Amino acid sequence: MATSPLSIPLNVINSHHAIANPFVPEHFGGSTGYGHDEAGGRGALDQAFAEIVGAESAIVRSQFFSGTHAITCALFALLRPGDELLAVAGAPYDTLEEVIGKRDSGGLGSLQDFGVKYREVPLAEDGGLDWNSLMSAVKPKTKCALIQRSCGYSWRRSLSVNDIARAIKIIKVQNPSCSVMVDNCYGEFVESIEPPMVGADLIAGSLIKNPGGTIAPCGGYVAGKQKWVEAAAARLSAPGLGLDCGAIPGDIMRAFFQGLFLSPQMVGEAIKGSFLIAEVLASKGYKVQPLPRVPRSDTVQAVQLGSRERLLAFCEAVQRSSPVGSYTKPVAGTTAGYASEVIFADGTFIDGSTSELSCDGPLREPFAVFCQGGTHWTQWGLVLGEVLKSL
């Protein structure tokens, strides 16, 4: 635990200053209807978020259903028919396959349905970015490069912000007009810098992950260059409406501000929990990613369990040890956006809040479980006892 990153206290200070700047208490009343009566609350929240991540602008809204929804708005902001999208970190997360058109969306409006071309740069053999291939991958028609910061459901290292900075330089040398969009899910506040600070044009993510501080009840964000944030806002709402509408009830607005304030501390606890998971499961002979005592780039800890039965048993044990719904048994099944059967254990106060404490995984080789969150690292200590008995 002594190796926990020094970025955490720095991020606590940054979030404190950013939230203290606007007159926050005036905005806890929220708004109704069109949201025209919100008295500057949305703008104050957007301003604070943008300042923390080093972006020109941000849109933080309850109307984003998920991280996938926010990422989709960002991609549609950047791409037009005839453009090319290039994924530079291998295949993207499962839920983006139908958004892109890699998997048939049934004609419901994927990027490929709108005439956007798609390519991806496979990962290198070591699981990192293939730097040699990337140096010649960007073409004149490549208008957006997608970088997924976290590992997703792939057995690979998550990318550090330094990795992202290096990739952006390589991309921009080949095509300066190519925008870079970073899927920032699970990476927020793990390091002391964020992708917009090193040249990313847009980032997007979910508020029920890191930046919601375990208490945001819903929502997502897009941040980056002002022109592209405005374009993403128009995708969320409509052209001409953009950032200037959308009600956020007062209880949610207060939770957004408070969650953003708490998020660096909660991320610190999640990182400590990931160290504990890696240490314990590696000592029992399981392959883990990242390795024990290795600096973290996100809050995800993956463990290869090797069989369907062990993956199910792991998730069932986590659910039994959860503060909410401990009496339920998670069952693998088909979930919207996923091609494979997936199992989730998330006995959380906010439905699906991976920042509280959760684990999940697809029922396919190598049968890896992906663990996230924890309001305190000792929560994983309690859970792992039950997990080891089950395995």
C-alpha positions, 0 to 999 in steps of 0.5 A, a space after each residue: 500500500 505504501 506504493 500507492 501513487 503520489 498522484 492521489 493527493 495532487 488530484 485531491 488538491 486539484 479537485 478541491 480548487 476547481 470546485 471551490 472556484 465557482 459559487 457551488 452552493 447556489 447550484 444545488 437547487 438543480 432545474 426542471 423541464 427544459 432546464 432553462 431555470 438552472 441559474 448556471 449550475 450546469 456551467 459551473 459543473 462543466 467548468 470545474 470538470 474541464 479545469 480538473 482534466 485540463 480541457 478547454 470545455 466539458 459537458 457533464 450530464 445525467 442524460 448520458 446513459 453510460 460511458 458507451 453513450 458518451 463515447 458514441 456522442 464524441 465519435 459522431 461529433 468528430 466523424 462524417 460520411 466518408 471519413 475513417 476511424 482508426 482504433 490504435 489500441 486493438 479491438 475496442 470494448 465490446 459495447 462499441 462494436 455495434 456503435 462502430 459497425 464491427 458487429 451488425 447493429 441491424 441498421 440502427 445507425 452505426 458509424 458504418 451505416 453512415 458511411 464511416 470506414 473503420 480500421 484497427 491497429 492490432 496490439 503488439 505481442 507484449 500486449 502494448 501498442 504496436 508502435 512500429 505499425 502505428 507509425 504508418 497507420 494514419 492515412 489522409 482519410 483518417 479523421 479520428 484515432 480512437 485510443 482506449 485507455 483501459 484494457 476493456 475485456 482484453 488481456 493487455 496492459 492499460 495505457 499510461 498517459 505517457 503512452 497516450 502522449 506518445 501515440 498522439 505525437 505519432 498520429 499528428 505527425 502523419 495527419 495533423 487534421 486527424 482528431 484523437 478521441 480517448 475512451 477515458 473510462 477507469 483512467 480518470 484521476 489515476 495519474 496526475 495528468 489527463 489526456 487533454 493535457 497531452 493533446 487529446 482532442 476529446 475524452 469521454 467516460 461515465 460518472 458511475 465509474 471513477 469521476 462520480 466518486 461512488 455517489 453519482 447516481 447516473 451520467 457521463 461526460 465529454 471533455 476536450 477542445 471546445 468546438 468538439 465538445 459543442 459538437 458532442 453536446 449537439 449529438 446528445 441533444 440536437 443542433 441549436 440546443 447543445 449545452 444550453 438545455 437539459 434539466 438536472 434535479 437538485 439532488 443529482 446536481 449536488 451528488 455530481 459536485 460532491 462525487 467529483 470532489 470525492 473521486 480522487 480519494 475513491 480512486 486511491 482506494 480502488 488502486 489499493 484494492 487492485 494491489 491487494 487483489 493482484 498480490 493475493 491471487 498471484 500468490 495462489 498461482 493465477 495470472 494477473 494483469 497488471 502484475 503485483 506492485 506495478 504502477 497502475 494506469 487505471 482502476 481495473 485488475 484482471 485475473 485469469 481464472 481459466 474456466 467457466 466454473 471458476 469465473 462464475 464462482 468468483 463472481 458469485 462470491 463477490 456478490 455474496 460479500 456485497 452490501 446490497 443484494 448479497 442474497 442474489 446469485 449472478 447468472 451469466 447471460 446476454 446483455 445489451 451491447 455484448 456479443 458474448 455471455 457476460 456475468 456481473 457481480 455488482 452489489 452496489 448502492 448505485 446500479 452498475 456502479 463499478 466504482 463502488 466494488 464490482 467484478 465482471 467478465 465475458 464467458 470466453 477464453 481465457 475466462 478472466 474476471 475484471 475487478 474494479 472499485 471499492 469504497 475502501 481497500 479493506 472492502 476487497 479484503 473482506 471479499 477476497 476471503 469469500 473468493 478464496 473459499 469458493 475457488 
